[in-house]
Amino acid sequence: MKLTPDMRRVVLEQRLGFVATVTPDGRPNLSPKGTTTVWDDDHLMFADIASPGTIDNLASNPNVEVNVVDPIVRRGYRFKGTATVATSGEQFERGLALLRERGSTTPRERVRAIVVVEVTDAAAVVSPAYDQGATEQTLATRWLDHYVGLHRPAE
């Protein structure tokens, strides 16, 4: 499936995806990936920097879901697909190059693998607040104030 321009924008802006896999014994596993980015029109990618559980899970079941949501405006996307893992070779090198092009400062030696997700289905994630008449500006103001308040230095 082709990623829409808005899907690409959200992923490229947010950079943080939550990746859901399934353990070999059938339990869910959710792991944040700060290297989530667009690979091409049909694929997303992320780096394995500290994700041995995710990589082990993908070895036994390559099905994956990646959620990328803007926490300020409470909109984003859920992407379902199949993952491939590269620890060397062309896919690995291309992934490293994409990370560098997009501002990653993670040293090469810390990247253990590049995971490419072929997106087979995608759906919008939208806060129910919009159903109650909230606007994007209202939500942005509310959540920016919230996060600034959380991170305001103590006086």
HELIX and SHEET records of a PDB file:
HELIX    1   1 PRO A    5  GLN A   14  1                                  10    
HELIX    2   2 PRO A   52  SER A   60  1                                   9    
HELIX    3   3 GLY A   89  GLU A  101  1                                  13    
HELIX    4   4 ARG A  108  ARG A  110  5                                   3    
HELIX    5   5 PRO A  128  GLN A  132  5                                   5    
HELIX    6   6 GLU A  136  LEU A  150  1                                  15    
SHEET    1   A 7 PRO A  28  LYS A  33  0                                        
SHEET    2   A 7 GLY A  17  VAL A  22 -1                                        
SHEET    3   A 7 ASN A  63  ASP A  70 -1                                        
SHEET    4   A 7 ARG A  75  ALA A  86 -1                                        
SHEET    5   A 7 ALA A 113  VAL A 126 -1                                        
SHEET    6   A 7 HIS A  43  ASP A  48 -1                                        
SHEET    7   A 7 THR A  37  ASP A  40 -1                                        
END                                                                             
